[in-house]
């Protein structure tokens, strides 16, 4: 079925999308928000209304409860919500195709804001495909939605603020974990000195991180620093975890292993649309090319939040508001002068909340062996392709991910290259002596996620008036 054209169609119900929708409605735009979850909040504020109603939100922290204000403001703003809808194609002119799992529909917008957030950086290690190995983000979703906590035999391995945040969250909820294998290679004192200005301006976030560490120490959670070469071992499922620290190999029993090495922008949608992308060397990922208001080189398409550049929830919220201002100005609803006047305070918030980003990117830069794994490590778990197969394809003349896809089927599985794409690009770049920008990324085509023929047929029936 087709709906009336909206001034702005927002894809993604996280902090950027919610803030953009509310801001755009304040400016008088008609707005639709498309989100795959049954309730707004995105990943960071997932199920925040339900958690508040059930009395669990306070234990998840004030940062999480901040999302309540965003969600309530969205409900009150008058935007149209297409909940439980997965956008599977977005055309450069502003046509959005989405499905609720039963039938597809066409939602038209004069402008489309892509605010689909970030995805966890792939962590291809030996044994990462074993049952019992999952990402920290996935474990956090289970905790937020149904209150599930890991058992005492589960290890966390990786680096980045989320590892400490989640471990402290579990301890606060009365749970236990076996320990944390910290793979951060940056040295805290030296890194802090290199980014002293940002550390001072972002002192509230620094204090929060130190609070997580203090909570973990009080709970006597084991934390191993300087970890390299984490491996999951077991027959049929993970049973042990193995790592190297200080030049020595160590091993411990494990009932589960949670991996995390930071997040990268979810660029599948913007790449499929045809927006220009650049390699971000600091964050080791591709990101769409935008101006300060999230405008891309495709006139009808804007980007906001972590799918544009990793900045965190509060920065994403601000960028959503800026994108709404940009959309309103591009449609002639407000003048450029009014847009800039309204943007001033918001950009000051971006600067304040994003002050620590350079420090975090430097401290938690992913290790080389994670970006470019050894030959025997599985890279594409959908098709069973190892890093060695990718290097073999490079030796046969493949100069980019799309040629590797043709040679090996790497990236042709259900995830459509989400899990293997960054590793394929990095591995090819290293093998060919090229930059990631030169190597490029997988060419993305619709549907962006698996779609049943019945869902597609329903759209055709609706357009035919049947």
C-alpha positions as CSV (number, residue, x, y, z in Angstrom):
1,X,0.0,0.0,0.0
2,X,1.1,3.6,-0.6
3,X,0.8,6.5,1.8
4,X,0.6,10.2,1.2
5,X,4.0,11.9,0.7
6,X,5.6,13.1,3.9
7,X,7.9,16.1,4.1
8,X,10.4,13.9,6.0
9,X,10.6,10.1,6.4
10,X,12.9,9.1,9.2
11,X,14.4,5.6,9.2
12,X,15.4,4.5,12.7
13,X,13.9,5.1,16.1
14,X,17.0,5.6,18.1
15,X,18.2,8.9,19.6
16,X,19.0,10.5,16.2
17,X,15.7,9.5,14.6
18,X,13.5,10.4,17.6
19,X,15.2,13.8,18.1
20,X,14.9,14.5,14.3
21,X,11.2,13.6,14.2
22,X,10.3,15.8,17.1
23,X,12.4,18.7,15.9
24,X,10.9,18.5,12.4
25,X,7.4,18.5,13.7
26,X,8.2,21.6,15.7
27,X,9.2,23.2,12.5
28,X,5.9,22.2,10.8
29,X,7.0,19.3,8.7
30,X,4.9,16.2,8.2
31,X,6.9,13.3,9.5
32,X,6.9,9.5,9.4
33,X,9.2,7.3,11.4
34,X,10.0,3.8,10.2
35,X,11.5,1.4,12.8
36,X,11.9,-2.3,12.9
37,X,11.3,-2.5,16.7
38,X,7.7,-2.6,18.1
39,X,8.4,0.5,20.2
40,X,10.7,3.5,19.7
41,X,14.1,3.8,21.4
42,X,16.5,2.1,19.1
43,X,19.3,-0.1,20.5
44,X,20.6,2.2,23.1
45,X,17.1,3.0,24.6
46,X,15.6,-0.4,23.6
47,X,12.3,-1.2,25.5
48,X,12.9,1.8,27.8
49,X,9.2,2.4,28.3
50,X,8.6,-1.2,29.2
51,X,11.7,-1.3,31.5
52,X,10.4,1.9,33.3
53,X,6.9,0.3,33.7
54,X,8.4,-2.9,35.1
55,X,10.8,-1.0,37.5
56,X,14.0,-2.1,35.7
57,X,15.0,1.2,34.1
58,X,16.6,2.7,37.2
59,X,19.0,-0.3,37.5
60,X,20.1,0.3,33.9
61,X,21.3,3.8,34.7
62,X,20.3,7.4,34.1
63,X,21.9,7.4,30.7
64,X,19.4,4.7,29.7
65,X,16.4,6.5,31.4
66,X,17.3,9.7,29.4
67,X,15.7,7.9,26.5
68,X,12.3,8.2,28.2
69,X,12.2,11.9,27.5
70,X,13.0,11.4,23.8
71,X,10.4,8.7,23.4
72,X,7.7,10.7,25.2
73,X,8.5,13.8,23.2
74,X,8.2,11.7,20.0
75,X,4.8,10.3,21.0
76,X,3.5,13.9,21.7
77,X,4.9,15.5,18.5
78,X,2.3,14.0,16.1
79,X,4.6,12.1,13.8
80,X,3.3,9.0,12.1
81,X,5.0,5.8,13.5
82,X,5.4,2.7,11.4
83,X,6.5,0.4,14.1
84,X,7.8,-3.2,13.4
85,X,8.6,-2.1,9.8
86,X,11.9,-3.0,8.2
87,X,12.9,-0.7,5.4
88,X,14.3,-2.9,2.6
89,X,14.9,-0.4,-0.1
90,X,15.3,3.4,-0.3
91,X,15.4,5.1,-3.6
92,X,17.5,8.3,-4.2
93,X,14.3,10.3,-4.9
94,X,12.8,9.6,-1.4
95,X,10.7,6.5,-1.9
96,X,11.0,4.1,1.0
97,X,9.8,0.5,0.8
98,X,9.2,-1.3,4.1
99,X,7.6,-4.5,5.3
100,X,5.9,-5.4,8.6
101,X,6.7,-9.1,7.9
102,X,3.4,-9.7,6.2
103,X,3.1,-7.1,3.5
104,X,5.3,-4.4,2.0
105,X,4.2,-0.8,1.7
106,X,5.5,2.3,-0.1
107,X,6.2,5.4,2.1
108,X,7.1,8.5,0.1
109,X,9.1,11.4,1.4
110,X,10.3,14.7,0.0
111,X,13.4,14.1,2.2
112,X,14.6,10.9,3.9
113,X,16.7,10.8,7.0
114,X,18.7,7.6,7.5
115,X,19.3,7.2,11.2
116,X,19.9,3.5,11.5
117,X,22.7,3.7,14.0
118,X,25.8,1.6,14.3
119,X,26.7,-2.1,14.2
120,X,29.3,-3.8,16.3
121,X,32.6,-4.2,14.6
122,X,33.1,-7.8,13.5
123,X,35.5,-9.7,15.8
124,X,36.7,-12.7,13.7
125,X,38.8,-14.8,16.0
126,X,39.4,-18.5,16.1
127,X,36.2,-20.1,17.4
128,X,33.9,-17.1,17.1
129,X,31.3,-19.2,15.3
130,X,30.9,-21.7,18.1
131,X,27.6,-21.7,20.0
132,X,28.0,-19.7,23.2
133,X,30.0,-16.9,21.5
134,X,28.0,-13.7,20.9
135,X,28.5,-10.0,21.0
136,X,28.3,-7.8,24.0
137,X,25.6,-5.8,22.2
138,X,23.5,-8.8,21.7
139,X,23.8,-9.8,25.4
140,X,22.8,-6.3,26.4
141,X,19.7,-6.5,24.2
142,X,18.7,-9.6,26.1
143,X,19.3,-7.8,29.4
144,X,17.3,-4.7,28.5
145,X,14.4,-6.6,26.9
146,X,13.8,-9.5,29.3
147,X,16.3,-8.9,32.2
148,X,18.5,-11.9,31.2
149,X,22.0,-11.8,32.8
150,X,25.0,-14.0,31.9
151,X,26.0,-16.8,34.3
152,X,29.2,-16.7,36.3
153,X,31.1,-18.7,33.7
154,X,30.8,-16.1,30.9
155,X,33.8,-14.0,29.8
156,X,33.9,-10.7,28.1
157,X,36.7,-10.1,25.7
158,X,37.4,-6.9,23.8
159,X,37.7,-3.2,24.3
160,X,35.7,0.0,24.3
161,X,33.4,1.7,26.7
162,X,30.6,-0.8,26.2
163,X,32.6,-3.7,27.7
164,X,33.0,-1.8,31.0
165,X,29.5,-0.4,30.9
166,X,27.8,-3.8,30.3
167,X,30.0,-5.6,32.9
168,X,29.1,-2.9,35.5
169,X,25.5,-3.1,34.5
170,X,25.4,-6.8,35.1
171,X,27.1,-6.5,38.5
172,X,24.6,-3.8,39.5
173,X,21.8,-6.2,38.5
174,X,23.2,-8.8,40.9
175,X,24.8,-10.9,38.2
176,X,28.4,-12.3,37.9
177,X,30.9,-12.8,35.1
178,X,34.0,-14.8,35.0
179,X,36.2,-11.9,34.0
180,X,37.1,-9.3,31.4
181,X,39.9,-9.8,28.8
182,X,40.9,-6.2,27.9
183,X,42.3,-6.1,24.4
184,X,42.9,-2.3,24.4
185,X,46.3,-1.5,23.0
186,X,46.4,2.2,23.9
187,X,48.1,3.1,27.1
188,X,45.8,5.2,29.3
189,X,48.2,7.8,30.7
190,X,49.9,8.5,27.4
191,X,46.7,8.6,25.4
192,X,45.1,10.9,27.9
193,X,48.0,13.3,27.6
194,X,47.7,13.3,23.8
195,X,44.1,14.3,24.2
196,X,44.3,16.3,27.3
197,X,41.9,19.1,26.2
198,X,39.2,16.6,25.2
199,X,39.7,14.6,28.5
200,X,39.3,17.8,30.5
201,X,36.1,18.9,28.6
202,X,34.7,15.4,28.7
203,X,35.4,14.8,32.4
204,X,31.9,13.7,33.2
205,X,32.3,10.8,30.8
206,X,35.7,10.0,32.2
207,X,34.3,10.0,35.7
208,X,31.6,7.6,34.6
209,X,34.1,5.2,33.2
210,X,36.2,5.3,36.4
211,X,33.0,4.6,38.2
212,X,32.4,1.5,36.2
213,X,36.0,0.3,37.0
214,X,35.4,1.0,40.7
215,X,32.2,-1.0,40.7
216,X,33.9,-3.9,39.0
217,X,36.8,-3.8,41.5
218,X,34.4,-3.8,44.4
219,X,32.7,-6.8,43.0
220,X,36.1,-8.5,42.6
221,X,35.6,-9.1,38.9
222,X,38.8,-10.3,37.3
223,X,40.2,-8.0,34.6
224,X,43.2,-9.0,32.5
225,X,45.0,-6.1,30.6
226,X,47.1,-6.2,27.5
227,X,45.3,-9.2,26.0
228,X,46.1,-10.5,22.5
229,X,44.9,-13.4,20.3
230,X,41.7,-14.4,22.1
231,X,40.4,-17.8,21.0
232,X,37.2,-19.7,21.8
233,X,37.7,-23.4,22.2
234,X,35.3,-26.3,22.5
235,X,33.5,-29.3,20.9
236,X,30.1,-28.3,19.7
237,X,30.0,-25.1,21.8
238,X,32.5,-22.9,23.7
239,X,34.0,-24.6,26.7
240,X,37.2,-22.7,27.2
241,X,38.7,-19.3,26.4
242,X,42.4,-18.9,25.5
243,X,44.5,-15.7,25.3
244,X,48.0,-14.3,25.3
245,X,49.1,-11.6,27.8
246,X,52.6,-10.5,28.6
247,X,53.9,-13.0,26.1
248,X,52.3,-15.9,27.9
249,X,49.4,-18.1,26.8
250,X,46.6,-18.6,29.4
251,X,43.4,-20.6,29.4
252,X,40.3,-20.8,31.5
253,X,36.9,-22.6,31.5
254,X,34.1,-20.7,29.9
255,X,30.3,-21.3,29.6
256,X,30.1,-18.3,27.2
257,X,32.2,-15.6,25.5
258,X,31.0,-12.1,24.7
259,X,33.0,-10.2,22.1
260,X,33.2,-6.4,21.5
261,X,35.7,-4.2,19.7
262,X,33.7,-1.0,19.3
263,X,31.1,-0.1,16.8
264,X,31.1,1.2,13.2
265,X,28.5,3.1,11.2
266,X,25.8,0.9,9.7
267,X,26.3,2.1,6.0
268,X,24.4,-0.7,4.2
269,X,21.5,1.6,3.4
270,X,23.4,4.7,2.4
271,X,25.7,2.6,0.2
272,X,22.7,1.0,-1.5
273,X,21.2,4.4,-2.2
274,X,24.5,5.5,-3.8
275,X,25.7,8.1,-1.3
276,X,29.4,8.9,-1.4
277,X,31.4,7.4,1.4
278,X,34.9,8.0,2.8
279,X,37.3,5.9,4.8
280,X,37.7,7.2,8.4
281,X,41.2,6.3,9.4
282,X,40.6,7.2,13.1
283,X,37.6,4.9,13.5
284,X,38.8,2.4,10.9
285,X,35.5,2.3,8.9
286,X,33.6,3.8,6.0
287,X,31.2,6.6,6.7
288,X,28.9,8.6,4.4
289,X,30.0,12.0,3.3
290,X,27.8,14.7,4.8
291,X,27.8,18.4,5.6
292,X,27.1,19.8,9.1
293,X,23.4,19.2,8.7
294,X,23.7,15.6,7.6
295,X,23.0,16.4,3.9
296,X,24.6,13.9,1.5
297,X,25.5,14.2,-2.1
298,X,22.1,12.8,-2.9
299,X,19.7,15.7,-2.6
300,X,16.8,13.9,-0.9
301,X,18.9,11.9,1.5
302,X,20.2,13.0,4.9
303,X,22.1,11.0,7.5
304,X,22.2,11.5,11.3
305,X,23.6,9.6,14.3
306,X,26.1,6.8,14.5
307,X,25.4,5.6,11.0
308,X,27.1,8.8,9.9
309,X,30.0,8.8,12.3
310,X,30.4,7.2,15.7
311,X,29.8,9.8,18.4
312,X,27.5,8.2,21.1
313,X,23.9,8.6,22.0
314,X,23.9,12.3,23.1
315,X,25.8,13.3,20.0
316,X,23.5,11.3,17.8
317,X,20.5,13.1,19.4
318,X,22.0,16.5,18.6
319,X,22.8,15.4,15.0
320,X,19.2,14.3,14.6
321,X,18.1,17.8,15.5
322,X,20.6,19.3,13.1
323,X,19.4,17.1,10.3
324,X,15.8,18.2,10.9
325,X,16.9,21.8,10.5
326,X,18.8,20.9,7.3
327,X,15.8,19.2,5.9
328,X,13.5,22.1,6.8
329,X,15.8,24.6,5.1
330,X,16.3,22.5,2.0
331,X,12.5,22.3,1.6
332,X,12.1,26.1,2.1
333,X,10.2,25.8,5.3
334,X,12.8,27.9,7.1
335,X,15.6,30.2,5.8
336,X,19.2,29.4,5.9
337,X,19.7,32.2,8.4
338,X,17.1,30.7,10.7
339,X,18.6,27.2,10.3
340,X,22.0,28.6,11.3
341,X,20.5,30.5,14.3
342,X,18.8,27.4,15.6
343,X,21.8,25.2,15.0
344,X,24.2,27.3,17.1
345,X,23.2,25.9,20.6
346,X,22.9,22.4,19.2
347,X,26.4,22.4,17.7
348,X,27.7,23.6,21.0
349,X,26.1,20.5,22.6
350,X,27.8,18.3,19.9
351,X,31.1,19.8,20.8
352,X,30.6,19.2,24.5
353,X,29.3,15.6,24.3
354,X,31.8,14.7,21.6
355,X,34.9,16.2,23.3
356,X,36.2,12.7,24.4
357,X,35.8,11.0,21.0
358,X,39.4,11.5,19.8
359,X,40.7,10.0,23.1
360,X,38.3,7.0,22.8
361,X,39.2,6.4,19.2
362,X,42.9,6.4,20.0
363,X,42.7,4.3,23.2
364,X,40.4,1.7,21.7
365,X,41.7,1.4,18.2
366,X,41.2,-2.2,17.0
367,X,44.3,-4.4,16.9
368,X,45.8,-5.4,13.6
369,X,45.1,-9.1,14.0
370,X,41.4,-8.4,14.4
371,X,41.2,-6.2,11.2
372,X,43.4,-8.6,9.3
373,X,43.1,-12.1,10.8
374,X,45.2,-15.2,10.1
375,X,44.5,-17.4,7.2
376,X,42.6,-20.1,9.1
377,X,40.1,-17.7,10.8
378,X,36.6,-17.6,9.4
379,X,35.6,-14.3,8.0
380,X,32.3,-14.9,6.3
381,X,30.4,-17.3,8.5
382,X,27.4,-17.3,6.1
383,X,29.4,-18.9,3.3
384,X,32.3,-20.4,5.3
385,X,35.0,-18.3,3.8
386,X,38.3,-17.9,5.7
387,X,40.8,-15.0,5.5
388,X,43.1,-17.3,3.6
389,X,40.5,-17.7,0.8
390,X,40.3,-13.9,0.6
391,X,44.1,-13.6,0.2
392,X,44.0,-16.4,-2.4
393,X,41.5,-14.4,-4.4
394,X,43.7,-11.4,-4.1
395,X,46.6,-13.4,-5.5
396,X,44.4,-14.4,-8.4
397,X,43.8,-10.8,-9.4
398,X,40.8,-9.7,-7.3
399,X,41.2,-6.0,-6.6
400,X,38.1,-5.3,-4.6
401,X,35.4,-6.9,-2.4
402,X,33.0,-7.3,-5.3
403,X,35.4,-9.4,-7.3
404,X,36.1,-11.5,-4.1
405,X,32.3,-12.0,-3.9
406,X,32.3,-13.4,-7.4
407,X,35.2,-15.7,-6.8
408,X,34.2,-17.0,-3.4
409,X,30.6,-16.1,-2.6
410,X,31.9,-14.1,0.4
411,X,29.3,-11.6,1.4
412,X,26.4,-13.4,-0.4
413,X,24.8,-14.9,2.7
414,X,21.8,-13.7,4.7
415,X,23.7,-10.8,6.4
416,X,24.7,-9.4,2.9
417,X,28.2,-8.6,4.0
418,X,27.4,-6.8,7.3
419,X,29.6,-9.2,9.3
420,X,32.4,-9.8,6.8
421,X,32.6,-6.5,4.8
422,X,35.0,-4.6,7.1
423,X,37.3,-7.5,7.4
424,X,37.3,-8.2,3.7
425,X,38.2,-4.6,2.9
426,X,41.0,-4.6,5.5
427,X,42.4,-8.0,4.4
428,X,42.4,-7.0,0.8
429,X,44.0,-3.7,1.5
430,X,46.8,-5.3,3.4
431,X,47.3,-8.1,0.8
432,X,47.4,-5.7,-2.2
433,X,49.3,-2.8,-0.5
434,X,46.4,-0.5,-1.1
435,X,44.3,1.8,1.2
436,X,40.8,0.8,2.3
437,X,39.5,3.8,0.3
438,X,41.1,2.4,-2.8
439,X,39.8,-1.1,-2.2
440,X,36.3,0.0,-1.4
441,X,33.4,-2.0,0.0
442,X,30.8,-4.4,-1.1
443,X,28.2,-3.1,-3.6
444,X,24.9,-3.3,-1.8
445,X,21.7,-4.0,-3.6
446,X,18.1,-4.4,-2.3
447,X,16.5,-6.0,-0.5
448,X,18.7,-4.8,2.4
449,X,17.5,-7.7,4.5
450,X,15.8,-11.0,3.5
451,X,12.3,-10.5,2.1
452,X,9.7,-13.2,1.4
453,X,8.1,-13.2,-2.0
454,X,4.7,-12.9,-0.4
455,X,5.7,-9.5,1.2
456,X,6.8,-8.2,-2.2
457,X,3.7,-9.5,-4.0
458,X,1.5,-7.7,-1.5
459,X,3.1,-4.4,-2.5
460,X,2.4,-5.2,-6.2
461,X,-1.2,-6.1,-5.4
462,X,-1.7,-2.9,-3.5
463,X,-0.3,-0.7,-6.3
464,X,-2.5,-2.5,-8.8
465,X,-5.5,-1.7,-6.7
466,X,-6.4,-5.4,-6.0
